[in-house]
Amino acid sequence: MTIEKLAVIGGGAWGTALAQVVSTGGRETILWAMEDDVVAAVNRINENPVYLKGLKLNPAIRATSSFSDLSDADAWLVVTPAQHMRAVLGRAPCPGMPLVLCSKGIEESSGKMLHDVVHEVCPSSPVAVLSGPTFAHEVAAGLPTAVTLACAEGIICEGLRERITQPTFRTYLTDDVTGAEVGGAVKNVLAIACGVVEGRALGQNARAALIARGFAEMTRFGLAMGARRETLAGLSGLGDLVLTCSSTSSRNFSLGKAIGEGRRAADLMADRRTVAEGAHTAPVLHRIANERGIDMPIVAAVTALLKGDAGVDAILEALLSRPLRAEDS
């Protein structure tokens, strides 16, 4: 399947970075954004000063806030926040072109993975997932990046990979859509936990232990949902987990760090223009884990912190006093 013209749905930092990647070589790319100031700036000065300040964008990127301008695209890269994906696509015509989901999370209201949400809203569109360790500012600057592209339909996946891949943006294929999505959703919650460790100055040993035990939780959850172990151990799982649990460039890590430093989660989330998706994913992930009998104590701890059910010190004490167990259990 030949895919040439791409549209990117979502004018935040990640959507803008992806538009920069796929417009390489002057290939026309449409960037749909809800914010009028973003659309105006991209078209007038080839910049997105709201979400990706200081980066000159490829002139081949044209911004719009009208879905009618996307009608001749061969595929859409959907980069809207997870909790708004259903509403945004519900407003758009879905004529059956491939939709590549580039956001990470679980729909809070329904508990559904995003590919299931999109199948409901746009049942005639093939769905793929693009995920992996990707800080938007590095991708936009052309620094080396590798991602997972997951799609159940091989011919579509090959066409998308050929169109998206660049010398510094490598894509690795899998047909494990669920695995690619689970990794991206769970790692956001674990990044909040690692941020708390940083904010509380608990040390590098504690963070390394948290990443390892968090990966065990991700694996248990993913396998229960039908994911494959090797996908969870790849770029979209372990790779993304390591990145977002290690840097304040991660919105989720930054949120956790501020909580660890003593700020209230409710105040932090109310004050953020950009979305820390893990804050929305944590409670629904915790609910699903309880319903399915999946042991996820770190996810439970993050959920309690975000809800204000307990303070950092009490939650840390509860985690550290859990019964000892075999590492592989």
N, C-alpha and C positions, 0 to 999 in steps of 0.2 A: 504494500500500500504506500503510495507516494503522498507525503505530507509536506506542503510548502509554506503556506501562510498561516501563522499562528496568532492567536489572540490571548492576552493575559488578562484574567479577570481578578482585579484587586490591585490597587495602586499604593499599597504599603511598601515597606522596605524590601521584603522578599519578592513580591510581585514585580517591583521595579528592577530588582537585580536579575530576575529571570528574563524580563524583557530585554535587558542589556545583553544577556547571553545569547538569546535566540535571534537578536538583530545583528549579530556579528556578520561582517561582510556586507553590510547595507541591506540586509533582507528585511522587507517591510514587516513591521510588527505593530499590532494594535494593543494599547494598554487601556483597559476599562477601569475607571476609578470613580468612586462615588463622590469624592470631594472636588468641588469646582476649582479650588485653588491649586490642587495637584494637576488637574487637567490643563489649566491655563499655563502653569509654569513649565510643564513638560513640552507643550507646544510652542511656547514663546521663547524660552531660554534653554531648552533641552536639559532641565534639571528637575529633581523632585526635592525641593528644599524642606518639605514637611517631614518626610520619612527617610531620605537618603541625602542629607545635605552635603554639598561640596563635591559631588560626583557629576561630571559631565556625561550626559547620556548620548547614545548614538542618535543622530538625526533621523534615522530610519524608524524610530519609535514615534508613533502618533497616538496621542491620548484622546479619550472620548468618555462621555458619561451616558451615551446612548447605545443600547443593545443593537439597534438597527445597523450600526456601523460594523458589526461583527459577523454579518450574515455570510460573507464570502470567505471566512476563515476555514481552514481544513481541520483544525483542532483547537480546543481551548485549554489553556493551563489555568486551573481554577485555584486561586490563592486567597480567597476570602477567609476570614476567621471561621473556624469550625462551627461555632454556634450561629453563624449567619448564613451558612452555605445553602441551607434549604430555602430560606427566604429569597436570597439573591437569585438562585437558579430558577425559583418559582416565578420570578418576574421576567425571565429571559426566554426567548424561543429556543427550543431544544430539537433541532431538525435532524438529530442522529449522528452528528460528528463526534469523534472521540473526545472525552473529557479527561484531562490529566489532573488528578487531585494532588495539590502541592501543600495543603494545610495539614496540620497534625492535631488530632483530638478525637473525642467521642461526643456525639450529640447529647447534651445534658438532659434534654426533655424526654428523649426516647430511649437512651442507652444504646443507640445504634452506631456502628462504625460508619464512617463517612461514605464509603463506597455503597453501603446499603441505603443510606439517605439519598444518594444521587440516583441509584437505580429506581427509587420510588418517584423522584421528581422528573427524571429524564429517562424513562424506561427504554427508549430506542437508541440511547447513546452507549457505545462501548466505554468502559471506565478503566483507567490506569492510575497508578499511584507513583508519584515521584517523591522520594524521601532519602534522608541521609544526613551526615554531619555538614551543615551548611549555614554559616553566618553570612547574612545578606551582604554586608559591606565587603567581605572578602571575595564573594562570588562576583559582585558588581565590579570590583577592581581587577578581575581577571586572575586572581590567585588560584593555584591548583586545587581542584575539588573533585571528589568522586561521590556518586549517588547511586541509589537503587531505583530502577524503573520496573515496576511490577504491573503485569497485565496478563489476563488469562488467554487472550487471543494473540498468538504469536506473530501473525502477519502485521497486526496493528502495532504491536510492541516494537518490532523491527523498524517499521516506518517512523515511529516516534523517536527511537534511538538515533536513527540516521539524521533526523532533522535537528534534534536537540544537542547532540554531542559536539563539543568543541575541543581543541587541543588541551585546554585547561579545565574542561568540564566533562569528565568521563562518566559514562552511564553503564551500569552492570544490570543485566536482565534477570528477572525471575517471574514465574507465574504465581508466586505466593502473595497475592494481594493482601490477604488478612495479616500475614506476618509483617509486611512492610508497614501496614497501618498500625498494628499493635505497638511495634517498636517506637514509632514517632509519637504515639499518644502517651505511653507509659513513661518514657524518658522525661517528658516535661514535668511530671509530678515528682520524679526522683531528683530532678535538677533543683526544685524548690527545697527539698530536703538537704541537698548538698550546700545550697546557699545558706541555709540555717546554720549548718556546721561551720561555714566560713564566717558568718556574722557573729557567731558565738566564740570564735577563735579556738575551736576544739582540735585543730591540727590536721596535718595531711594524712596521718595514719587513719584518723576517723573518717575522713572523706573517702579514702581508698576502700576502706571496709564497707562504707555505705554504698559505693558504686557496685562493689562485688555482690553484696547482699541484695541490692536493688535489682541487679541483673537477674538474680535468682527469682525474684518476684516477677519480673517481666517474662521470664521463660515459663514459669508456672502458668501465668495468665495466658500467654500466647498459645501454649500447647493445648490448654483447655478450650481455646477459641478456634482451634483448627490450624494454627500456624505451624510452620516447620522450624525445627531447632536451628538449622543452618541459616535461615533468614534472620532469626533473632540474634544470632552471633555475627551477623554481617554489618554492612554500612548503615542500614536503616534501623538497626537495633543497638548493638554494642557500640558501634562507631559513633552514632549520634548521642548515645548516653554519655560516653567519655567526653565529647566536646561540650555538651550543654551543662555538664556537672563540674566544669573546670574554669569557667570564665564569666566575668560580669557582662560580656557581650550578649550572654543569654538573658532574655527578659525573665525567664522563670528562676534562674539562679539569682538574679538581682533582687527579685521579689523575696526569695527565701533569705538572702543575706540581710535585707532590711528588717525582716521579721526577727532574725537572729540577733540583730542589734537593738531590738526592743520596740520597734514600731508596730502598730496595729495593722493586721492584714486588711481589714475593711477600709481603713484610710488609704492604704497603699493602692488597693485595686480601684478605688473611686477616683484616684488622682492620675491614673495612667491613661494616656491617649493610645499607646500601643498595648496589645493584648498579651498578657501572660497566660497562655492557653491552659497551662497545667492547673491553674486555679479553678477552671471550669471542669476539667477532666477529673480531678481528684475525687469529688464526691460521687460522681457516677461510676467511676472505676471501683471505688470502695463498695458501692451498692452491688455492682455486678459480682465482685469477688465474694461478698457475703452470700449472695443468692446461690452461687455455684460452689461454695465451700472452698475457695482458693485462699490460701494463707498469704496475706500481703500486709504485714505489720507496718512497713514504712509508709505505704499508701494510706493506711488508716491513721497514722500519726500526722501526716500532712493534712489530711481532711480535718482532723480535730483542731489543728492549729488554725487553719483557714476559717473554720466556723467559730473560733474563739471558745471552744469547749474546754481547753486546758492551755496552760502556758508552756513555753519552751522547756523550762527546767523539769516540769512534771512529766512531759512527754518523753524527754530524754531519759529520765529515771525509769520510766515504764519500759522503754525499749531495751535499756541496758540490764534490766532485771528479768527479762524473759528467760524461760528455762533453756538450758544448753541443749544442743541437738547435733546430730550428724550434719556435716556441711552439705551433703548431697540430698538432704531431705527438705 
